[in-house]
Amino acid sequence: MSTSPADHHLPSVHVRPPKNWINDPNGLAFHDGHYHVFFQHNPHAPTHTGVHWGHYRSTDLVTWEQLPIALTPTPGGYDADGCYSGNAVSDGTRMVAFYSAHRQDRWWQPVTSAESHDGGLTWDKRPELLIPTPPDATTMYRDPYVWREGGQWRMLVGASLAGDRGAALLYESADLEQWHYRGPFLAADDGHAPGTGGWTGWECPQYAAFDGRGALVVSLWDAVDGPRSVRVYVGTESAGVFTPTAQQPLDHGPDFYAPALLRAPDGRWLLWGWSWEARDAAWSGEAGWAGTLTLPRELVLTQDGRVQQQPAREILHHRGRRTVHVPEQLAGPQALDLGEVGSAFDLTARLRPDAQAPGGLRLVTARDGSEYLDITLDPVAGELVVYRDHASQDPRALPGQYRLPLGPESAVDGAVDLRIIVDGSIVEIFLSTGEALTLRCYPTGAPPWRLQTLGRTHVTVDAWDLTSGSRKDWPEQSAALAGASPTGPVG
């Protein structure tokens, strides 16, 4: 929990530490019967400094156990200013974590590794950097992603090449120790002229294989504005080079970045992303926490080359009491009150405007109706539009309007099926077509909140309370954090 016991903005179901800073999900691995989720974490403050690797594990993606800090910056060492993003793999009886070794005195982040022989409880760093220098002609270099393919290991590293081209660089190894550089797996300039302020690099490259095809996920980073958005390329590989046939945004919202992939034991591709704060840093400082991971999502690749995503099926186990049940009916033009929801709920809806005018749902969070989040279907534009301009009466919260394309297959009769999961301040919206939109909002009104209709709309709605799985903290965790210095030794 946060420093305030009444903080209804703090997610209760999403994975994040009880307090302080979290950003990129790092090593996602399944090892010895557990899903392991690592992430960038400052255990001492809600700011992006002194980055460690936090660590949770679960047997079912519902009940999570917080384990001791996995990686800690070594004072004066090659990672003195942060153990930054990477991933982890299961290799027999050991886990191996690959990460970016950050120091302020160099522009690149060399790749290095650490390994654990006790299920991730303790880690030993290798004494020397694994890949100490980047290839020639790179202007950004960080964020390794390692996976096994056939009889060898492969690694992608995020980069920027001369000419402001984002790139994912490919390495290969037989033993996770000796790595051979193959060259750019994919590089692209996004159509902008060098030096004009466009994005300049790719962070956190991830790769998922689907029966002869692949999906390459990259996070676009701009030298001026920092993190921007996430893109997925679909295509095929030949001789270490990936040739895309299509690309799309992975998420259409403003608050989603640096997703990481995990191949589950049953063959599913799971994904977690980072959702940053959409409020000013002073407010996060007062609350004592910043950032959250998204819910785990399942990724699939369709025959026509579209990447689709939905919440992982395990999220259904978080559903508790059903609070709203509205069989299909025509609402409007006056708003129809659908019932109350709490600060954490899972909603399914079918919307069909009665005319070519927008219609949808409104989440009212202030008693006088002045604070609300609108989710509106615009049949003319072919979009679902999310309006958060009035989602918080606190001026420190960011406004904005965001659009999710419906797709031609979404509405034979004009109806659109969607799922909305709200957990404190994070909102994740999914269409039945597999498109997603993630954003943050910060109602000042305390729950319960009201759900209403907008416009003349045929609606079918069900909503359930979300209940968190029983979370456990490792017994030594609180004591260790209380006595540790920001740059203490690896535990």
N, C-alpha and C positions, 0 to 999 in steps of 0.2 A: 504494500500500500504506500501511498505518498505520505508526506509529512502532515497532511490534513486528513483526518479521518472521514470528513464529509466530502471528499473530492470525487464528485460523480463524473469528472472527465477522465479519470484513470480507468483504463480497460481492465476488465475482470476475467475475460476468457482468453484474450490474446497473450502470447508469450512475451514477457518483459520482466526485468528484475523489479523488486519491490520499490526501488527508488533509483535516482540518478540517471545517467545518460545511457542510451542504447542507440546504435545505428546498424550498419550492414549486418545481415545474417552472413556468417562466415562458413565454417565447416558443417555441412549437413551430411550425416553419415548414419547408416544402420549397422550396428556392431553388437554382437553378443546379445541379441534379442531386444535391443533398445534403439529407438530413434534418438540421435544426438543432434542438438541444435546449438551451435556456437554463434557468437555475435560480438561486434565491437561494443565495448562497454567501459565507461569510466565509473568505477565503484565508489568514487569519492565526491562527485559533484555532477549536476545536470548540464555539463558542458563537454564539448568535443575536444578534450585534452587528456593526456595520460592514458591512451586507449589500451585496454586489456582485451582478452577474450573471455566473455562470460559463457556460461555453459548450463543448459538444461537437458534432461533426457526423459524419455517416456516409452512405455511399452505399447501404448495404444493411441497416441496423438491427442489424448483427452486429459489424462492425469500426468502432470509434469513435476519433476523433481529437480530442484536447483542444486547443482554441484559446485564444488570450489572453483574459483577462478582458474582457467586453464593456462593462459599465457599472460605474463606480466613483463613489461619493459625492463630490461636489465640496465641499471645505471652505468653509463659509459660504454655500453655494448653496442652491437650493430643495430639493435632495435630500441635504443635509449629513449626515443621520443614516441614510441607507439608500436604495438603489435597490430598491424593493420590487416586488411581483408585478405582472404584466401579460402581454402576449403580443407576438408579432412576426408580420409579414406580409411576403410577397413582392410587390413592386409594380414590375414591369418589371425594370430592372437594379439596383434598390436593395432593401434590406431596411429596414423601419421597425419599431422596437421601441416599444411603448407600456408605460409603467410608472407605479407609484405613487411619487411623490416624498415621502419621509418626513422629517419634522422633528419633534423632540420638543415644539416649542412650538406645535403646532396639533393639533387632534383629528382632522381629516380628512387624507387623503393625495391631493393634487391629481394629476390625470392630466397626464403630459407624454410626450415622445417623443424618440427619437434615430434617426439613420439611418446606414446603411452602404452604400458603393458598391464594396466589395471583398470581397463574400461573407461579411461578418461579422467580418473581421479587425480593423477599426478602426471607431469610431463617433463621430458628431458629435451632441452634444445640441443641441436647439433652445434659443435664449437665453432665451425666456420660457415659462412654463407653458402647456400646451395648453388645459386646462380648470382654471382656478385655484381656483374655488369650487364647492361642491356646491349642488344645488337646495335651496330652502327645505324645512323640516320633515324634513331628514335628520339622523340622529344618529350615523351611521357612513358612511364613503365611501372606497372603495379598490378596486383590482384590475380594471383595464380588460381587456376581451376584444374584439378587433376582427376582423371577417370581412367578406368581400365577398359581397353578395347581389344578383344582377342587375347593374344599372348603378350601384350605390351601395355605400358602406361603412357598416357598422353597428358599434356599440359597446355592450356591456353593462358597467356598473360595479356592483360589489357595494355594498350599502348596508343601513342600517336606517332605517326611517321612524318617525315619532311613533307611540307605542303599541307599541313593541317588535316591529314587523313587519319581518321580513327581506324584502329587495327586490333585484331586478336592474333597474337603470335603463337606459333605451334612449336612445341618441344616433344620429344619422345624418349622413353627410357625402358630398360628391361628390369631395373631393380629399385627404382625410386631414388637412386643416388646419382648415377651418371646420366646427364640429360644432354641430348643432341638437338640443336636448333635446326628446325626444318624451314623456317621462313614464315611470312604472313599467311595465316589460315584464311583470313579475309581482311581487306582494307577498303575503305570507301571515303569519298570526300563530301558526300551529302549535297553536292551541287553548289556549295558556296565558294567564293573566292578567298584564298588564303589571306589572313590578316584583316578580314572584314568583321570579325566579332562572332563568327559562327562557332559551333562546338569544335573542340580541338582534340578530343581523345575519347577512347572507350574504356570504361571501368567495368570490373566484375564480369568478364565474359563467362558464359555458361553454355554448355552444349548438351542437347538431348537427341539421341538416335531413335528413329522410328522406322524400322524395317526398310532400310536402304535410303531413307531420307533423313534429314537432320534439321534441327531448329537451333540457331545460334542467337542467344539473348545477350544484348550489350546495353550498358547504361551510358548515356551520352553526358559527357562532362565538358563544360565550357571554361576556358581559361579566365574569362571575365566574370561570369555569373555562377560558376561552379556546377553542381549537379543539375541536370535538366529533366530528362525523361528516359524511358526504356523502350528499346526497339527489339523486335525479333525478326530474324531473317530465316526463311525456309528455303532449302535447296538440297544439293547433293555434294559429296566430296569425292575428289579423285587425286591421288598422289599427294595428299597433304594440303590440298587447296580446296576451299569451299566455294561453290558457285551458287549464289542465291537465285531463285526464281520468283520470289515474292518477299515482301516485308510488310510489317504492320506495327502500330503501337501495341505494346503488351498490356498497357493499362491507360485509360483515357482520363484519369484524374490527375490533380495537381500534386498529390502527396504520396507518391509511390516511387521507390527507387531501389537500386542495387539488389534485385531479387537473386536468390540462389536456388539451385535445383538439387533434388535427391531422388535417386531411383529406389523405390520401395521394394521390399522383398517380393511382393505380388506383381511386380512389373510396372506399376504406375509411376509416372513422373510427378513428383510433388514439388511445390514451389512456395517459398516464403519470401516476402519483400520487407523493406523498411519503409515505414510511414513516419515522416518527420513531423515536427510541430508546425501548425499554421497559426501561430501566435508569437508575440515577441518574447525574446529571451528572458526579460525580466519576469514575466508571468510564469514561465517554466521554472525559473529560479525560485520564485515564491512557492510553487507547488512542490519542488524538490525532485522533479523527474522530467524527462524529455525523451520522446520517441517511443515507438512500439514496433514489433513485428506484425505483419498481417497474419490472418489465419492461414493455415496451409491450404493450398489450392492444388487441384488435379489438372494437369495439362494433357491435352490430346491434340493430334494432328489429323485434320480431315483429309479426305481423298483429294479435295480441290486445293489443298495447300494452306488452309487456315489453321492457326493455333487457337484453340478454344480452352477456356478455363472455367472451373466451378469450384466452390468450396469443397474440400476433401470430405468424403462421405462420413468420416468420423465426427464431423461437426454436429451431425444430427443428435449425437449422444449428449450434447450440451443443452438440448431443448428440454425445458421444464414445463410449467403450466401454460396451456394455451390461453391467451388473454383476449384475442380478437378472433372472431369467426363470422365472416360476412359472406353468405352465398351470393351468387351473381345477382346484381340489381343495378338499375340505372339511377345514378345520383345526379343532383344538380337541377338548375344552375346554382342553387344555394348549397353551401357546404353541408355534407352529411357527416355527422360524428360517428366514427367507426369504433371508438373505444380507447382505453388507456393502455399505454405500454411503459415499461420501466426504462432504465438507462442502458440496459443490455437486452436486446431482443433479436429474434430471427423471424423475418417476414417474407411470405410469398404472396404474390399478387398477379392477377391478370387484369390489364387495363385495355379498354377499347373506347376511345372518345366517340360520342354520339354524332359528331359532325367533324368537319375538317378544321376544328378549333382545338387548341391544346387542352388537355385535361390530365389529371393525375392525383397525386397524394401530397398532403401537407402534414409534416410533423410539427405540432405546435408545442413549444416548450415553456412559454410564459403564460401565466394565468390570464392576462388581459389580451392574449392573442397577438401581441406585437413582435414576438420572436418565433421564428419558424424556419424550417428547411423544406423547400419545395422540390418535388421530383415529378416532372411533367412530361407527358408524351406529346410530341409535336408531330402529327401525322403528315403535315405538308412538307416539313423539312426532313422527315424520316429520322428523327433523333429523339432520344430521351435527354432532357435537359435538367440539370441539377443546379438550383439557385441557393447559394448560401449567403447572399447579400444581407439577409435578415436573420441569419442563424444564430447570431450572438449580439446582445446589446453592449457587450464590452468592446470598445474601440481597438483593443489590442489584438483582437481576432481578425484574421484576414477574410475579406469577402471574396466573391467571384462566382462566375457562371461557367458550367462545364457540360460538354455534350458527348453523348454516347451514340454512335450510329446504330440504327436498328437492323439494317441488312434486309435484302429483299425476301429472305425466307422467314422473317420473323412474324409476318402478319398476313396470313391468307384472308382472314376476315377482319383485318385491321386490329386484332388483339395482340398484345405483347405480354409475354410472361417474364417476370423478373423476381429476383430474390434480393432482399436488402438485409444486411446484418449490421446492426448498430451496437457498439460496445463502448460506452463512455463517450469519448471524443472521436472515435474512428468509425467511419461509414464505408462499408464495402458493398457495391452494387454489382449484380451479375444478371445479364440477360440470358435467356434460354439459348441464344445463338453463341454463347461463349465469350462475349465481350464483357469487360470489367471496367469499373471506375472506382477509385479509392480517393477519399478526401477526409479531412479533419474538420470538426466544428465544435464549438464550445458554448453550449447553452448556459445562460446565467440562471434560468428557471430550474428549480429542482424537480426531479421526477416525483410522481409519474407524469408522463406527457400524453398529449391527445393526438390521435390520428384522425385526419379528416380528408375529404375528397376535394378536388379542384375541378371546376367546370362540369359540363354535362358528360359524364363518363360512366360506362358500364364497368363495374368493379367486382372483383372477387378477391377477398383478402383473408389471410390467416396469419396470426403472429403468436410466437411463443416467447416466454421468458428464457433468457440464457442463464445457465447455471455453470459455474466453474467447476472443473474437476478438482479433487482434493490435491492441493499443492504441498509439497514437502521441501523444506530447506535442509541442506546438509548440516549436520549438527555443528560442525566447526565454522560454518560460513559466517555467521554474525560476529563471532569472536574474532575471526581472522581479519575481517574487514575493519573492525573497531580498532585493532592494534596495528594494522599495516600502514606503511607510508605509501604515498602515491607512486613511488618507484621502487617498491620493495622487491625482494627476490621471488623467483618463481616458486609457487607452492607445490 
